[in-house]
Amino acid sequence: MAYLPSPEEIAAAATPKGAWTRAQLAEWGVPWPPPKGWKGELIERWKAAQQDGTPPPQHSPDPVGFAQETLDFG
């Protein structure tokens, strides 16, 4: 299951130009290219999880020494 960020976490993860990286969106389970309305959908899912009392999955930092190669086929 992808990590479900809060609205604040979504806003904080934006780049200085106001976009999100492919890697960040992948961590949240958003496909590339991101579909229209992806941010609103994540926020609604987060709100629903808060209302039903189910805690969202916790973000775990990458293990020490973890390296990820990013490939762009675009």
All heavy atoms as TSV, in Angstrom:
chain	resi	resn	atom	element	x	y	z
A	1	MET	N	N	0.846	-1.181	0.000
A	1	MET	CA	C	0.000	0.000	0.000
A	1	MET	C	C	0.887	1.239	0.000
A	1	MET	O	O	1.841	1.323	0.748
A	1	MET	CB	C	-0.902	-0.024	1.225
A	1	MET	CG	C	-1.724	1.239	1.396
A	1	MET	SD	S	-2.770	1.151	2.848
A	1	MET	CE	C	-4.320	1.491	2.075
A	2	ALA	N	N	0.554	2.201	-0.835
A	2	ALA	CA	C	1.314	3.440	-0.919
A	2	ALA	C	C	1.063	4.288	0.327
A	2	ALA	O	O	0.017	4.197	0.963
A	2	ALA	CB	C	0.912	4.199	-2.173
A	3	TYR	N	N	2.034	5.102	0.639
A	3	TYR	CA	C	1.913	6.020	1.772
A	3	TYR	C	C	0.862	7.059	1.455
A	3	TYR	O	O	0.817	7.611	0.348
A	3	TYR	CB	C	3.278	6.675	2.019
A	3	TYR	CG	C	3.226	7.773	3.038
A	3	TYR	CD1	C	2.922	7.500	4.361
A	3	TYR	CD2	C	3.471	9.090	2.676
A	3	TYR	CE1	C	2.879	8.504	5.298
A	3	TYR	CE2	C	3.425	10.106	3.611
A	3	TYR	CZ	C	3.124	9.803	4.915
A	3	TYR	OH	O	3.071	10.799	5.845
A	4	LEU	N	N	-0.016	7.361	2.396
A	4	LEU	CA	C	-1.088	8.336	2.217
A	4	LEU	C	C	-0.708	9.622	2.942
A	4	LEU	O	O	-0.793	9.700	4.166
A	4	LEU	CB	C	-2.394	7.757	2.769
A	4	LEU	CG	C	-3.664	8.503	2.457
A	4	LEU	CD1	C	-3.859	8.653	0.938
A	4	LEU	CD2	C	-4.851	7.752	3.037
A	5	PRO	N	N	-0.273	10.652	2.202
A	5	PRO	CA	C	0.188	11.888	2.830
A	5	PRO	C	C	-0.960	12.800	3.245
A	5	PRO	O	O	-2.055	12.755	2.670
A	5	PRO	CB	C	1.002	12.543	1.713
A	5	PRO	CG	C	0.286	12.123	0.475
A	5	PRO	CD	C	-0.151	10.693	0.755
A	6	SER	N	N	-0.692	13.627	4.237
A	6	SER	CA	C	-1.666	14.638	4.652
A	6	SER	C	C	-1.618	15.787	3.649
A	6	SER	O	O	-0.654	15.925	2.887
A	6	SER	CB	C	-1.316	15.149	6.051
A	6	SER	OG	O	-0.128	15.914	5.994
A	7	PRO	N	N	-2.634	16.648	3.647
A	7	PRO	CA	C	-2.601	17.813	2.758
A	7	PRO	C	C	-1.354	18.676	2.985
A	7	PRO	O	O	-0.776	19.206	2.032
A	7	PRO	CB	C	-3.876	18.576	3.114
A	7	PRO	CG	C	-4.802	17.515	3.640
A	7	PRO	CD	C	-3.910	16.543	4.358
A	8	GLU	N	N	-0.920	18.787	4.226
A	8	GLU	CA	C	0.275	19.571	4.539
A	8	GLU	C	C	1.527	18.932	3.944
A	8	GLU	O	O	2.412	19.613	3.446
A	8	GLU	CB	C	0.437	19.729	6.055
A	8	GLU	CG	C	-0.651	20.561	6.705
A	8	GLU	CD	C	-1.950	19.797	6.956
A	8	GLU	OE1	O	-1.964	18.541	6.874
A	8	GLU	OE2	O	-2.972	20.456	7.213
A	9	GLU	N	N	1.599	17.590	4.018
A	9	GLU	CA	C	2.746	16.888	3.451
A	9	GLU	C	C	2.782	17.019	1.926
A	9	GLU	O	O	3.852	17.150	1.334
A	9	GLU	CB	C	2.705	15.406	3.834
A	9	GLU	CG	C	2.995	15.170	5.297
A	9	GLU	CD	C	2.762	13.730	5.688
A	9	GLU	OE1	O	1.624	13.245	5.523
A	9	GLU	OE2	O	3.728	13.089	6.145
A	10	ILE	N	N	1.618	17.006	1.310
A	10	ILE	CA	C	1.549	17.178	-0.143
A	10	ILE	C	C	2.087	18.556	-0.519
A	10	ILE	O	O	2.924	18.685	-1.413
A	10	ILE	CB	C	0.110	16.996	-0.658
A	10	ILE	CG1	C	-0.344	15.551	-0.447
A	10	ILE	CG2	C	0.003	17.386	-2.134
A	10	ILE	CD1	C	-1.824	15.314	-0.706
A	11	ALA	N	N	1.620	19.588	0.182
A	11	ALA	CA	C	2.071	20.950	-0.118
A	11	ALA	C	C	3.569	21.105	0.142
A	11	ALA	O	O	4.280	21.723	-0.657
A	11	ALA	CB	C	1.280	21.948	0.721
A	12	ALA	N	N	4.065	20.527	1.212
A	12	ALA	CA	C	5.475	20.665	1.574
A	12	ALA	C	C	6.400	19.946	0.591
A	12	ALA	O	O	7.565	20.332	0.455
A	12	ALA	CB	C	5.710	20.139	2.988
A	13	ALA	N	N	5.898	18.932	-0.095
A	13	ALA	CA	C	6.736	18.158	-1.013
A	13	ALA	C	C	6.864	18.800	-2.394
A	13	ALA	O	O	7.631	18.323	-3.217
A	13	ALA	CB	C	6.184	16.742	-1.154
A	14	ALA	N	N	6.135	19.865	-2.630
A	14	ALA	CA	C	6.209	20.529	-3.935
A	14	ALA	C	C	7.595	21.129	-4.144
A	14	ALA	O	O	8.232	21.599	-3.209
A	14	ALA	CB	C	5.149	21.613	-4.044
A	15	THR	N	N	8.050	21.114	-5.386
A	15	THR	CA	C	9.329	21.731	-5.734
A	15	THR	C	C	9.163	23.246	-5.690
A	15	THR	O	O	8.037	23.746	-5.613
A	15	THR	CB	C	9.769	21.302	-7.152
A	15	THR	OG1	O	8.845	21.846	-8.091
A	15	THR	CG2	C	9.860	19.801	-7.286
A	16	PRO	N	N	10.262	23.999	-5.764
A	16	PRO	CA	C	10.139	25.454	-5.774
A	16	PRO	C	C	9.256	25.986	-6.915
A	16	PRO	O	O	8.665	27.052	-6.803
A	16	PRO	CB	C	11.585	25.934	-5.933
A	16	PRO	CG	C	12.388	24.842	-5.300
A	16	PRO	CD	C	11.662	23.571	-5.657
A	17	LYS	N	N	9.146	25.223	-7.996
A	17	LYS	CA	C	8.298	25.636	-9.114
A	17	LYS	C	C	6.845	25.192	-8.951
A	17	LYS	O	O	6.019	25.418	-9.824
A	17	LYS	CB	C	8.854	25.089	-10.428
A	17	LYS	CG	C	10.168	25.750	-10.819
A	17	LYS	CD	C	10.599	25.282	-12.188
A	17	LYS	CE	C	11.884	26.002	-12.590
A	17	LYS	NZ	N	12.297	25.619	-13.952
A	18	GLY	N	N	6.531	24.538	-7.838
A	18	GLY	CA	C	5.157	24.142	-7.561
A	18	GLY	C	C	4.731	22.828	-8.180
A	18	GLY	O	O	3.540	22.580	-8.345
A	19	ALA	N	N	5.673	21.972	-8.497
A	19	ALA	CA	C	5.362	20.661	-9.072
A	19	ALA	C	C	5.831	19.575	-8.106
A	19	ALA	O	O	6.372	19.874	-7.044
A	19	ALA	CB	C	6.057	20.516	-10.422
A	20	TRP	N	N	5.607	18.317	-8.488
A	20	TRP	CA	C	6.051	17.191	-7.682
A	20	TRP	C	C	6.876	16.272	-8.561
A	20	TRP	O	O	6.600	16.132	-9.754
A	20	TRP	CB	C	4.844	16.438	-7.108
A	20	TRP	CG	C	4.167	17.221	-6.039
A	20	TRP	CD1	C	4.363	17.114	-4.701
A	20	TRP	CD2	C	3.208	18.264	-6.204
A	20	TRP	NE1	N	3.589	18.031	-4.026
A	20	TRP	CE2	C	2.869	18.756	-4.928
A	20	TRP	CE3	C	2.602	18.856	-7.304
A	20	TRP	CZ2	C	1.960	19.773	-4.717
A	20	TRP	CZ3	C	1.697	19.881	-7.102
A	20	TRP	CH2	C	1.376	20.331	-5.817
A	21	THR	N	N	7.882	15.657	-7.968
A	21	THR	CA	C	8.747	14.772	-8.742
A	21	THR	C	C	8.045	13.444	-9.011
A	21	THR	O	O	7.136	13.041	-8.277
A	21	THR	CB	C	10.066	14.489	-8.006
A	21	THR	OG1	O	9.784	13.749	-6.815
A	21	THR	CG2	C	10.819	15.774	-7.683
A	22	ARG	N	N	8.512	12.780	-10.043
A	22	ARG	CA	C	7.983	11.470	-10.388
A	22	ARG	C	C	8.175	10.507	-9.219
A	22	ARG	O	O	7.286	9.717	-8.896
A	22	ARG	CB	C	8.691	10.948	-11.629
A	22	ARG	CG	C	8.206	9.582	-12.057
A	22	ARG	CD	C	8.981	9.063	-13.237
A	22	ARG	NE	N	8.712	9.853	-14.420
A	22	ARG	CZ	C	8.825	9.417	-15.657
A	22	ARG	NH1	N	9.253	8.200	-15.886
A	22	ARG	NH2	N	8.547	10.189	-16.677
A	23	ALA	N	N	9.349	10.562	-8.591
A	23	ALA	CA	C	9.643	9.664	-7.464
A	23	ALA	C	C	8.692	9.918	-6.295
A	23	ALA	O	O	8.216	8.978	-5.661
A	23	ALA	CB	C	11.094	9.829	-7.021
A	24	GLN	N	N	8.411	11.190	-6.005
A	24	GLN	CA	C	7.512	11.511	-4.896
A	24	GLN	C	C	6.111	11.001	-5.185
A	24	GLN	O	O	5.466	10.405	-4.330
A	24	GLN	CB	C	7.477	13.018	-4.644
A	24	GLN	CG	C	6.580	13.421	-3.496
A	24	GLN	CD	C	7.036	12.839	-2.174
A	24	GLN	OE1	O	8.015	13.292	-1.620
A	24	GLN	NE2	N	6.350	11.848	-1.668
A	25	LEU	N	N	5.637	11.225	-6.390
A	25	LEU	CA	C	4.297	10.758	-6.742
A	25	LEU	C	C	4.222	9.235	-6.686
A	25	LEU	O	O	3.225	8.685	-6.213
A	25	LEU	CB	C	3.911	11.274	-8.128
A	25	LEU	CG	C	3.728	12.793	-8.222
A	25	LEU	CD1	C	3.463	13.197	-9.668
A	25	LEU	CD2	C	2.627	13.283	-7.314
A	26	ALA	N	N	5.264	8.568	-7.118
A	26	ALA	CA	C	5.288	7.101	-7.070
A	26	ALA	C	C	5.191	6.609	-5.625
A	26	ALA	O	O	4.516	5.608	-5.344
A	26	ALA	CB	C	6.557	6.572	-7.729
A	27	GLU	N	N	5.837	7.299	-4.708
A	27	GLU	CA	C	5.780	6.916	-3.289
A	27	GLU	C	C	4.347	6.986	-2.775
A	27	GLU	O	O	3.948	6.215	-1.914
A	27	GLU	CB	C	6.679	7.839	-2.471
A	27	GLU	CG	C	6.751	7.476	-1.012
A	27	GLU	CD	C	7.694	8.364	-0.233
A	27	GLU	OE1	O	8.687	8.839	-0.805
A	27	GLU	OE2	O	7.426	8.583	0.961
A	28	TRP	N	N	3.580	7.915	-3.310
A	28	TRP	CA	C	2.185	8.082	-2.899
A	28	TRP	C	C	1.230	7.231	-3.725
A	28	TRP	O	O	0.024	7.266	-3.519
A	28	TRP	CB	C	1.778	9.547	-3.016
A	28	TRP	CG	C	2.524	10.465	-2.104
A	28	TRP	CD1	C	3.152	10.168	-0.927
A	28	TRP	CD2	C	2.710	11.864	-2.296
A	28	TRP	NE1	N	3.713	11.287	-0.385
A	28	TRP	CE2	C	3.458	12.356	-1.198
A	28	TRP	CE3	C	2.333	12.771	-3.277
A	28	TRP	CZ2	C	3.815	13.686	-1.062
A	28	TRP	CZ3	C	2.688	14.102	-3.144
A	28	TRP	CH2	C	3.418	14.553	-2.038
A	29	GLY	N	N	1.758	6.489	-4.707
A	29	GLY	CA	C	0.918	5.636	-5.526
A	29	GLY	C	C	0.263	6.354	-6.691
A	29	GLY	O	O	-0.695	5.849	-7.278
A	30	VAL	N	N	0.762	7.535	-7.053
A	30	VAL	CA	C	0.202	8.301	-8.168
A	30	VAL	C	C	0.968	7.936	-9.434
A	30	VAL	O	O	2.196	8.009	-9.459
A	30	VAL	CB	C	0.312	9.829	-7.902
A	30	VAL	CG1	C	-0.222	10.623	-9.085
A	30	VAL	CG2	C	-0.413	10.202	-6.615
A	31	PRO	N	N	0.272	7.535	-10.502
A	31	PRO	CA	C	0.961	7.147	-11.737
A	31	PRO	C	C	1.572	8.348	-12.449
A	31	PRO	O	O	1.228	9.496	-12.175
A	31	PRO	CB	C	-0.145	6.516	-12.584
A	31	PRO	CG	C	-1.392	7.164	-12.101
A	31	PRO	CD	C	-1.177	7.427	-10.627
A	32	TRP	N	N	2.490	8.057	-13.361
A	32	TRP	CA	C	3.121	9.104	-14.166
A	32	TRP	C	C	2.684	8.938	-15.611
A	32	TRP	O	O	2.715	7.825	-16.116
A	32	TRP	CB	C	4.645	9.012	-14.061
A	32	TRP	CG	C	5.293	10.190	-14.692
A	32	TRP	CD1	C	5.771	10.276	-15.965
A	32	TRP	CD2	C	5.515	11.459	-14.102
A	32	TRP	NE1	N	6.277	11.523	-16.193
A	32	TRP	CE2	C	6.123	12.278	-15.060
A	32	TRP	CE3	C	5.234	11.998	-12.852
A	32	TRP	CZ2	C	6.474	13.593	-14.813
A	32	TRP	CZ3	C	5.581	13.300	-12.612
A	32	TRP	CH2	C	6.196	14.085	-13.573
A	33	PRO	N	N	2.289	9.977	-16.289
A	33	PRO	CA	C	2.093	11.319	-15.767
A	33	PRO	C	C	0.880	11.355	-14.840
A	33	PRO	O	O	-0.048	10.567	-15.006
A	33	PRO	CB	C	1.865	12.169	-17.017
A	33	PRO	CG	C	1.367	11.222	-18.050
A	33	PRO	CD	C	1.965	9.885	-17.715
A	34	PRO	N	N	0.910	12.264	-13.875
A	34	PRO	CA	C	-0.187	12.294	-12.904
A	34	PRO	C	C	-1.506	12.692	-13.573
A	34	PRO	O	O	-1.547	13.633	-14.355
A	34	PRO	CB	C	0.256	13.350	-11.884
A	34	PRO	CG	C	1.284	14.163	-12.579
A	34	PRO	CD	C	1.913	13.290	-13.607
A	35	PRO	N	N	-2.568	11.961	-13.288
A	35	PRO	CA	C	-3.863	12.289	-13.885
A	35	PRO	C	C	-4.449	13.550	-13.277
A	35	PRO	O	O	-4.106	13.938	-12.152
A	35	PRO	CB	C	-4.725	11.071	-13.561
A	35	PRO	CG	C	-4.115	10.493	-12.339
A	35	PRO	CD	C	-2.647	10.779	-12.428
A	36	LYS	N	N	-5.310	14.192	-14.012
A	36	LYS	CA	C	-5.989	15.387	-13.517
A	36	LYS	C	C	-6.750	15.035	-12.234
A	36	LYS	O	O	-7.408	13.999	-12.160
A	36	LYS	CB	C	-6.961	15.899	-14.579
A	36	LYS	CG	C	-7.627	17.195	-14.216
A	36	LYS	CD	C	-8.483	17.704	-15.354
A	36	LYS	CE	C	-9.092	19.035	-14.973
A	36	LYS	NZ	N	-9.855	19.607	-16.076
A	37	GLY	N	N	-6.604	15.858	-11.229
A	37	GLY	CA	C	-7.311	15.659	-9.967
A	37	GLY	C	C	-6.610	14.761	-8.968
A	37	GLY	O	O	-7.175	14.435	-7.921
A	38	TRP	N	N	-5.356	14.366	-9.235
A	38	TRP	CA	C	-4.651	13.434	-8.342
A	38	TRP	C	C	-4.519	13.981	-6.935
A	38	TRP	O	O	-4.683	13.250	-5.961
A	38	TRP	CB	C	-3.277	13.065	-8.900
A	38	TRP	CG	C	-2.286	14.199	-8.894
A	38	TRP	CD1	C	-2.032	15.064	-9.915
A	38	TRP	CD2	C	-1.451	14.601	-7.815
A	38	TRP	NE1	N	-1.086	15.974	-9.543
A	38	TRP	CE2	C	-0.708	15.721	-8.249
A	38	TRP	CE3	C	-1.239	14.134	-6.522
A	38	TRP	CZ2	C	0.207	16.378	-7.432
A	38	TRP	CZ3	C	-0.321	14.792	-5.709
A	38	TRP	CH2	C	0.387	15.891	-6.172
A	39	LYS	N	N	-4.230	15.280	-6.818
A	39	LYS	CA	C	-4.010	15.866	-5.486
A	39	LYS	C	C	-5.309	15.862	-4.678
A	39	LYS	O	O	-5.321	15.478	-3.503
A	39	LYS	CB	C	-3.451	17.279	-5.630
A	39	LYS	CG	C	-3.029	17.877	-4.314
A	39	LYS	CD	C	-2.206	19.138	-4.464
A	39	LYS	CE	C	-2.894	20.212	-5.220
A	39	LYS	NZ	N	-2.265	21.523	-5.121
A	40	GLY	N	N	-6.396	16.249	-5.304
A	40	GLY	CA	C	-7.689	16.248	-4.615
A	40	GLY	C	C	-8.108	14.860	-4.175
A	40	GLY	O	O	-8.655	14.679	-3.089
A	41	GLU	N	N	-7.821	13.862	-5.014
A	41	GLU	CA	C	-8.154	12.487	-4.663
A	41	GLU	C	C	-7.347	12.017	-3.451
A	41	GLU	O	O	-7.888	11.380	-2.544
A	41	GLU	CB	C	-7.901	11.560	-5.843
A	41	GLU	CG	C	-8.289	10.133	-5.547
A	41	GLU	CD	C	-8.068	9.201	-6.720
A	41	GLU	OE1	O	-8.148	9.658	-7.873
A	41	GLU	OE2	O	-7.806	8.013	-6.460
A	42	LEU	N	N	-6.045	12.337	-3.433
A	42	LEU	CA	C	-5.224	11.958	-2.271
A	42	LEU	C	C	-5.745	12.616	-1.002
A	42	LEU	O	O	-5.820	11.976	0.051
A	42	LEU	CB	C	-3.766	12.375	-2.479
A	42	LEU	CG	C	-2.862	11.447	-3.247
A	42	LEU	CD1	C	-1.446	12.008	-3.283
A	42	LEU	CD2	C	-2.843	10.050	-2.652
A	43	ILE	N	N	-6.099	13.885	-1.102
A	43	ILE	CA	C	-6.599	14.606	0.073
A	43	ILE	C	C	-7.910	13.995	0.559
A	43	ILE	O	O	-8.110	13.805	1.763
A	43	ILE	CB	C	-6.738	16.111	-0.233
A	43	ILE	CG1	C	-5.342	16.726	-0.410
A	43	ILE	CG2	C	-7.529	16.829	0.855
A	43	ILE	CD1	C	-5.340	18.149	-0.945
A	44	GLU	N	N	-8.805	13.664	-0.368
A	44	GLU	CA	C	-10.076	13.048	0.022
A	44	GLU	C	C	-9.863	11.685	0.677
A	44	GLU	O	O	-10.526	11.358	1.661
A	44	GLU	CB	C	-11.007	12.930	-1.189
A	44	GLU	CG	C	-11.559	14.262	-1.658
A	44	GLU	CD	C	-12.292	15.018	-0.557
A	44	GLU	OE1	O	-13.118	14.407	0.162
A	44	GLU	OE2	O	-12.021	16.224	-0.419
A	45	ARG	N	N	-8.941	10.885	0.143
A	45	ARG	CA	C	-8.644	9.591	0.760
A	45	ARG	C	C	-8.073	9.777	2.154
A	45	ARG	O	O	-8.393	9.025	3.083
A	45	ARG	CB	C	-7.679	8.802	-0.119
A	45	ARG	CG	C	-8.355	8.277	-1.374
A	45	ARG	CD	C	-7.422	7.598	-2.346
A	45	ARG	NE	N	-6.471	6.710	-1.726
A	45	ARG	CZ	C	-5.252	6.458	-2.201
A	45	ARG	NH1	N	-4.844	7.024	-3.317
A	45	ARG	NH2	N	-4.447	5.636	-1.585
A	46	TRP	N	N	-7.204	10.785	2.343
A	46	TRP	CA	C	-6.623	11.060	3.656
A	46	TRP	C	C	-7.718	11.470	4.643
A	46	TRP	O	O	-7.761	10.992	5.773
A	46	TRP	CB	C	-5.555	12.150	3.531
A	46	TRP	CG	C	-4.857	12.428	4.823
A	46	TRP	CD1	C	-3.798	11.762	5.347
A	46	TRP	CD2	C	-5.188	13.458	5.758
A	46	TRP	NE1	N	-3.446	12.313	6.550
A	46	TRP	CE2	C	-4.281	13.355	6.831
A	46	TRP	CE3	C	-6.158	14.457	5.796
A	46	TRP	CZ2	C	-4.320	14.212	7.915
A	46	TRP	CZ3	C	-6.199	15.310	6.888
A	46	TRP	CH2	C	-5.286	15.174	7.928
A	47	LYS	N	N	-8.624	12.358	4.198
A	47	LYS	CA	C	-9.726	12.809	5.068
A	47	LYS	C	C	-10.623	11.640	5.453
A	47	LYS	O	O	-11.048	11.530	6.607
A	47	LYS	CB	C	-10.545	13.884	4.367
A	47	LYS	CG	C	-9.852	15.222	4.296
A	47	LYS	CD	C	-10.725	16.228	3.566
A	47	LYS	CE	C	-10.040	17.569	3.437
A	47	LYS	NZ	N	-10.872	18.534	2.687
A	48	ALA	N	N	-10.925	10.764	4.493
A	48	ALA	CA	C	-11.774	9.603	4.784
A	48	ALA	C	C	-11.112	8.694	5.810
A	48	ALA	O	O	-11.776	8.168	6.706
A	48	ALA	CB	C	-12.069	8.836	3.496
A	49	ALA	N	N	-9.803	8.511	5.688
A	49	ALA	CA	C	-9.080	7.670	6.650
A	49	ALA	C	C	-9.123	8.291	8.044
A	49	ALA	O	O	-9.194	7.566	9.049
A	49	ALA	CB	C	-7.637	7.466	6.201
A	50	GLN	N	N	-9.096	9.615	8.122
A	50	GLN	CA	C	-9.154	10.290	9.419
A	50	GLN	C	C	-10.529	10.124	10.049
A	50	GLN	O	O	-10.650	9.959	11.255
A	50	GLN	CB	C	-8.843	11.784	9.260
A	50	GLN	CG	C	-7.477	12.104	8.681
A	50	GLN	CD	C	-6.354	11.471	9.474
A	50	GLN	OE1	O	-6.239	11.690	10.665
A	50	GLN	NE2	N	-5.548	10.679	8.802
A	51	GLN	N	N	-11.582	10.172	9.228
A	51	GLN	CA	C	-12.945	10.090	9.742
A	51	GLN	C	C	-13.308	8.705	10.251
A	51	GLN	O	O	-14.030	8.573	11.221
A	51	GLN	CB	C	-13.939	10.511	8.664
A	51	GLN	CG	C	-13.877	11.989	8.367
A	51	GLN	CD	C	-14.780	12.384	7.212
A	51	GLN	OE1	O	-15.350	11.548	6.535
A	51	GLN	NE2	N	-14.891	13.678	6.995
A	52	ASP	N	N	-12.809	7.660	9.576
A	52	ASP	CA	C	-13.182	6.321	10.022
A	52	ASP	C	C	-12.266	5.784	11.116
A	52	ASP	O	O	-12.416	4.660	11.555
A	52	ASP	CB	C	-13.285	5.342	8.846
A	52	ASP	CG	C	-11.947	4.956	8.240
A	52	ASP	OD1	O	-10.898	5.251	8.828
A	52	ASP	OD2	O	-11.967	4.333	7.167
A	53	GLY	N	N	-11.312	6.603	11.541
A	53	GLY	CA	C	-10.452	6.219	12.655
A	53	GLY	C	C	-9.293	5.327	12.280
A	53	GLY	O	O	-8.518	4.921	13.133
A	54	THR	N	N	-9.178	4.992	11.018
A	54	THR	CA	C	-8.063	4.157	10.573
A	54	THR	C	C	-6.846	5.035	10.359
A	54	THR	O	O	-6.892	5.950	9.546
A	54	THR	CB	C	-8.406	3.450	9.247
A	54	THR	OG1	O	-9.604	2.728	9.418
A	54	THR	CG2	C	-7.280	2.536	8.805
A	55	PRO	N	N	-5.783	4.793	11.079
A	55	PRO	CA	C	-4.609	5.629	10.860
A	55	PRO	C	C	-4.001	5.341	9.486
A	55	PRO	O	O	-3.955	4.186	9.053
A	55	PRO	CB	C	-3.652	5.225	11.972
A	55	PRO	CG	C	-4.097	3.872	12.377
A	55	PRO	CD	C	-5.571	3.791	12.094
A	56	PRO	N	N	-3.578	6.391	8.784
A	56	PRO	CA	C	-2.950	6.164	7.481
A	56	PRO	C	C	-1.614	5.461	7.654
A	56	PRO	O	O	-1.013	5.527	8.731
A	56	PRO	CB	C	-2.759	7.578	6.924
A	56	PRO	CG	C	-2.760	8.463	8.115
A	56	PRO	CD	C	-3.610	7.791	9.146
A	57	PRO	N	N	-1.144	4.776	6.617
A	57	PRO	CA	C	0.158	4.122	6.735
A	57	PRO	C	C	1.245	5.133	7.056
A	57	PRO	O	O	1.233	6.243	6.539
A	57	PRO	CB	C	0.386	3.510	5.346
A	57	PRO	CG	C	-0.894	3.631	4.621
A	57	PRO	CD	C	-1.737	4.624	5.317
A	58	GLN	N	N	2.140	4.758	7.932
A	58	GLN	CA	C	3.215	5.658	8.330
A	58	GLN	C	C	4.335	5.627	7.305
A	58	GLN	O	O	4.661	4.587	6.755
A	58	GLN	CB	C	3.754	5.269	9.705
A	58	GLN	CG	C	2.724	5.449	10.803
A	58	GLN	CD	C	2.262	6.877	10.927
A	58	GLN	OE1	O	3.064	7.795	10.999
A	58	GLN	NE2	N	0.964	7.081	10.941
A	59	HIS	N	N	4.926	6.766	7.081
A	59	HIS	CA	C	6.038	6.882	6.146
A	59	HIS	C	C	7.279	6.333	6.818
A	59	HIS	O	O	7.573	6.660	7.952
A	59	HIS	CB	C	6.249	8.340	5.770
A	59	HIS	CG	C	7.333	8.537	4.771
A	59	HIS	ND1	N	8.575	8.960	5.128
A	59	HIS	CD2	C	7.361	8.354	3.442
A	59	HIS	CE1	C	9.328	9.037	4.056
A	59	HIS	NE2	N	8.615	8.673	3.011
A	60	SER	N	N	7.978	5.478	6.120
A	60	SER	CA	C	9.225	4.964	6.669
A	60	SER	C	C	10.372	5.465	5.804
A	60	SER	O	O	10.296	5.408	4.582
A	60	SER	CB	C	9.218	3.438	6.705
A	60	SER	OG	O	9.016	2.924	5.419
A	61	PRO	N	N	11.417	5.970	6.434
A	61	PRO	CA	C	12.544	6.477	5.648
A	61	PRO	C	C	13.235	5.350	4.902
A	61	PRO	O	O	13.129	4.182	5.269
A	61	PRO	CB	C	13.466	7.090	6.702
A	61	PRO	CG	C	13.081	6.435	7.978
A	61	PRO	CD	C	11.630	6.053	7.858
A	62	ASP	N	N	13.919	5.718	3.830
A	62	ASP	CA	C	14.658	4.728	3.057
A	62	ASP	C	C	15.740	4.107	3.925
A	62	ASP	O	O	16.353	4.780	4.747
A	62	ASP	CB	C	15.314	5.375	1.838
A	62	ASP	CG	C	14.281	5.852	0.831
A	62	ASP	OD1	O	13.186	5.254	0.794
A	62	ASP	OD2	O	14.561	6.816	0.115
A	63	PRO	N	N	15.980	2.814	3.772
A	63	PRO	CA	C	17.034	2.167	4.554
A	63	PRO	C	C	18.401	2.797	4.262
A	63	PRO	O	O	18.629	3.326	3.185
A	63	PRO	CB	C	17.014	0.717	4.072
A	63	PRO	CG	C	15.825	0.566	3.203
A	63	PRO	CD	C	15.321	1.923	2.865
A	64	VAL	N	N	19.275	2.706	5.244
A	64	VAL	CA	C	20.628	3.243	5.078
A	64	VAL	C	C	21.290	2.552	3.891
A	64	VAL	O	O	21.210	1.348	3.744
A	64	VAL	CB	C	21.453	3.026	6.364
A	64	VAL	CG1	C	22.889	3.455	6.156
A	64	VAL	CG2	C	20.818	3.765	7.522
A	65	GLY	N	N	21.919	3.331	3.046
A	65	GLY	CA	C	22.596	2.770	1.885
A	65	GLY	C	C	21.685	2.510	0.702
A	65	GLY	O	O	22.114	2.017	-0.326
A	66	PHE	N	N	20.401	2.848	0.835
A	66	PHE	CA	C	19.455	2.627	-0.246
A	66	PHE	C	C	19.729	3.597	-1.389
A	66	PHE	O	O	19.925	4.775	-1.192
A	66	PHE	CB	C	18.026	2.845	0.266
A	66	PHE	CG	C	16.972	2.715	-0.802
A	66	PHE	CD1	C	16.519	1.476	-1.184
A	66	PHE	CD2	C	16.433	3.831	-1.402
A	66	PHE	CE1	C	15.534	1.352	-2.148
A	66	PHE	CE2	C	15.451	3.721	-2.369
A	66	PHE	CZ	C	15.003	2.479	-2.740
A	67	ALA	N	N	19.764	3.080	-2.585
A	67	ALA	CA	C	19.952	3.922	-3.765
A	67	ALA	C	C	18.917	3.523	-4.791
A	67	ALA	O	O	18.651	2.345	-4.992
A	67	ALA	CB	C	21.350	3.744	-4.333
A	68	GLN	N	N	18.336	4.509	-5.415
A	68	GLN	CA	C	17.323	4.225	-6.429
A	68	GLN	C	C	17.748	4.884	-7.732
A	68	GLN	O	O	18.062	6.065	-7.764
A	68	GLN	CB	C	15.973	4.753	-6.009
A	68	GLN	CG	C	14.907	4.506	-7.047
A	68	GLN	CD	C	13.530	4.965	-6.575
A	68	GLN	OE1	O	13.386	5.357	-5.427
A	68	GLN	NE2	N	12.578	4.926	-7.438
A	69	GLU	N	N	17.764	4.114	-8.778
A	69	GLU	CA	C	18.100	4.636	-10.082
A	69	GLU	C	C	16.810	5.070	-10.754
A	69	GLU	O	O	15.835	4.337	-10.786
A	69	GLU	CB	C	18.768	3.551	-10.910
A	69	GLU	CG	C	19.234	4.034	-12.263
A	69	GLU	CD	C	19.985	2.938	-13.007
A	69	GLU	OE1	O	20.964	2.421	-12.460
A	69	GLU	OE2	O	19.541	2.600	-14.096
A	70	THR	N	N	16.783	6.290	-11.231
A	70	THR	CA	C	15.612	6.809	-11.895
A	70	THR	C	C	15.825	6.761	-13.398
A	70	THR	O	O	16.799	7.297	-13.904
A	70	THR	CB	C	15.333	8.264	-11.458
A	70	THR	OG1	O	15.191	8.285	-10.049
A	70	THR	CG2	C	14.090	8.795	-12.109
A	71	LEU	N	N	14.914	6.117	-14.071
A	71	LEU	CA	C	14.986	6.019	-15.516
A	71	LEU	C	C	13.818	6.777	-16.113
A	71	LEU	O	O	12.696	6.657	-15.666
A	71	LEU	CB	C	14.930	4.558	-15.958
A	71	LEU	CG	C	16.025	3.654	-15.411
A	71	LEU	CD1	C	15.769	2.216	-15.810
A	71	LEU	CD2	C	17.381	4.107	-15.916
A	72	ASP	N	N	14.078	7.557	-17.118
A	72	ASP	CA	C	13.053	8.322	-17.780
A	72	ASP	C	C	12.920	7.823	-19.204
A	72	ASP	O	O	13.820	8.014	-20.018
A	72	ASP	CB	C	13.394	9.810	-17.754
A	72	ASP	CG	C	12.271	10.652	-18.325
A	72	ASP	OD1	O	11.228	10.105	-18.695
A	72	ASP	OD2	O	12.449	11.863	-18.379
A	73	PHE	N	N	11.825	7.179	-19.487
A	73	PHE	CA	C	11.602	6.634	-20.816
A	73	PHE	C	C	10.836	7.614	-21.691
A	73	PHE	O	O	10.469	7.294	-22.806
A	73	PHE	CB	C	10.831	5.301	-20.728
A	73	PHE	CG	C	11.602	4.242	-20.019
A	73	PHE	CD1	C	11.301	3.907	-18.721
A	73	PHE	CD2	C	12.650	3.598	-20.644
A	73	PHE	CE1	C	12.016	2.928	-18.064
A	73	PHE	CE2	C	13.364	2.615	-19.998
A	73	PHE	CZ	C	13.052	2.283	-18.695
A	74	GLY	N	N	10.542	8.808	-21.138
A	74	GLY	CA	C	9.743	9.810	-21.833
A	74	GLY	C	C	10.395	10.317	-23.033
A	74	GLY	O	O	9.956	10.705	-24.028
